[in-house]
Amino acid sequence: FQERFRVELMNAYGLSEAPTATHGNPLSGVNKAGSIGMPLPDTESKLVSLEDGVTEVAPGEEGELIIRGPQVFKGYWNMPTETAYTLRDLHDGGGPRLITGDIAKMDTDGYFYIVDRKKELIKPGGFQVWPREVEEVIIKHPAILEVGVAGVPDAQAGEAVKAWVVFKPGMTATEDELRAFCKKELTGYKVPKYFEVRDALPRTTVGKVLRRELVREHKEKAGIK
């Protein structure tokens, strides 16, 4: 896109609870591909442990992104329980912080990188698998047009990695071929146990794959409540 239109794309990050943005790559300076950039002025941002939700993690380590700044909302309308969960005071003297639910990591230059959504973490046999990581590998396969990955109930491991794939017109691949392709870049427990071929994937109005809808359909077919 940049080569064709001779413009520079700048990644940024924001969410409904903190519009319009909290992070962005600098307009003048290093623009790191794949990064959401650094916190905007007057915005405090840090990553905390997935275990206790308080301890700050070191650069390069994954943690939950929490934010404090003038763009953070005051709360959900008539939803006190949800507000109390999303806006929490960590008793660091600065007041409530927005608990985003997004997992990220920060490099030594202070640039942040989104990993995935906390609630979509898959735990096969106690291990941790981020759907996005698996999706980014599968989409490299020459026959794949679209892919969605999520965790589904599994009798042996408690939860298993499943991939829903859409093939490019006129192309196909077997489950064994897709699994072998994944094994080239993924540790064994991250390789999908199940694959399902579809004509299309359910998406939100802004184009995001609805992983929860894929899981719901899987449970419905399997008779799982």
Secondary structure as UniProt FT lines:
FT   HELIX           2..5
FT   STRAND          12..15
FT   TURN            16..17
FT   STRAND          18..24
FT   TURN            33..34
FT   STRAND          37..39
FT   TURN            41..42
FT   STRAND          44..48
FT   TURN            50..52
FT   TURN            59..60
FT   STRAND          63..68
FT   TURN            70..71
FT   TURN            77..78
FT   HELIX           80..86
FT   STRAND          87..88
FT   STRAND          97..106
FT   TURN            108..109
FT   STRAND          112..117
FT   HELIX           118..120
FT   HELIX           124..126
FT   HELIX           131..138
FT   TURN            139..140
FT   TURN            142..143
FT   STRAND          144..154
FT   TURN            155..157
FT   STRAND          158..167
FT   TURN            169..170
FT   HELIX           175..183
FT   TURN            184..185
FT   HELIX           188..190
FT   STRAND          194..197
FT   TURN            205..206
FT   HELIX           211..222
//
